[in-house]
Amino acid sequence: MRVSERDLERLGPRLGEDGAAPVDPDRVAASVTARLRSAGGAARVRPVGRWLAMAAGLALMVSAGWFTFGQEGTPPSVGSGPVLAPGLHDLSAGELRQVLDSLDAPGPSGLAGQVTLDDLDAEQLETLLTMMEG
Amino acid sequence: MPHPEPEDAALIARWQGGDEAAAAELVRRHARAVARFLAAAGAREDVEDLVQEAFFRAFRHIAGYRAGASFRTWVMTIASNALTDLRRRAGRRPAVPLGDHEVADDGADPHGEAVERDLLARVQAAVALLPRMQRDVFLLRAQQGLDYDAIARALDTSAGAARVHYHHAVKRLRRVVEGGE
């Protein structure tokens, strides 16, 4: 079955219609306000340092072994390749890491070193992302 | 018909002042859209519980809401977190069976409607399997009709990054729907 980007855009507004149909907004509103009453109203947000969230994300990636490939400590040297996704050149290193993080494909083989995404600069991240796009 | 954001802002301010009815009105206004977002993301019979949880978290942590942003979109991002939490607790992957989507039959083209219904079911199943960032970007754009700037604000990223996530989502959806995965 062939499907185009236009098909996806056309169907997009209909996604979730059936699953949402049984939801009763009045019933949800009553449940939410009851819970809020029990909880004592609005609460203050506990500030969490941005660095802490980023460290937690990196720790998860490393602990999952997602980006540890070998024994050498040198970041991989990767050549430039064709850019398939739009606008990759405009993304910061952090945004490229975010995109790579969202791809749950395994890392490419043949890269040496205990390398994490933080060891790569923007150009290397962009090249790696392009390679992983296939 | 979406409600203008200033009205949401006024209701939020009233809730912050302790007006429970304002919170209820915000839920009634946006619950259906949040439910559609969750259902499209792969939530099944637990959609209403997740909608409730998302709004509860939103009102409890209303200080995290940035004035000027869309309240509805903000709640959707909280709903996405709630869905992730639920799946983590349950230790399950999203599972969306094919063929459970009903399309109104206007009698115009039964075959065309059947094909459309099948395609919709396949896309629905594939969306639920996307990595979270791709899924959220895709739904905020294709389902909710947001532009990349609004998506970027909601997901704390840049418009360029949102565009790349969307590109990857579309590419993967096409691959899955066409039977490549």
Interface residues (C-beta under 8 A of the other chain):
Chain A: M1 R2 V3 S4 E5 D7 L8 E9 L11 G12 P13 R14 L15 G16 E17 D18 G19 A20 P22 V23 D24 P25 D26 R27 V28 A29 A30 S31 V32 T33 R35 L36 R37 A39 G41 A42 A43 R44 V45 A85 P86 G87 L88 D90 L91 S92 E95 Q98 V99 D101 S102 L103 D104 E133
Chain B: W15 Q16 G18 E20 A23 A24 E25 V27 R28 R29 A31 R32 A35 R36 F37 L38 A39 A40 A41 A43 R44 V47 E48 V51 Q52 F55 F56 F59 R60 H61 I62 A63 G64 D100 H101 E102 D118 L119 L120 R122 V123 Q124 V127 P131 R132 M133 Q134 F138 L139 R141 A142 Q143 G145 T157 S158 G160 A161 R163 V164 H165 H167 H168 V170 K171 L173 R174 V177 E178 G179
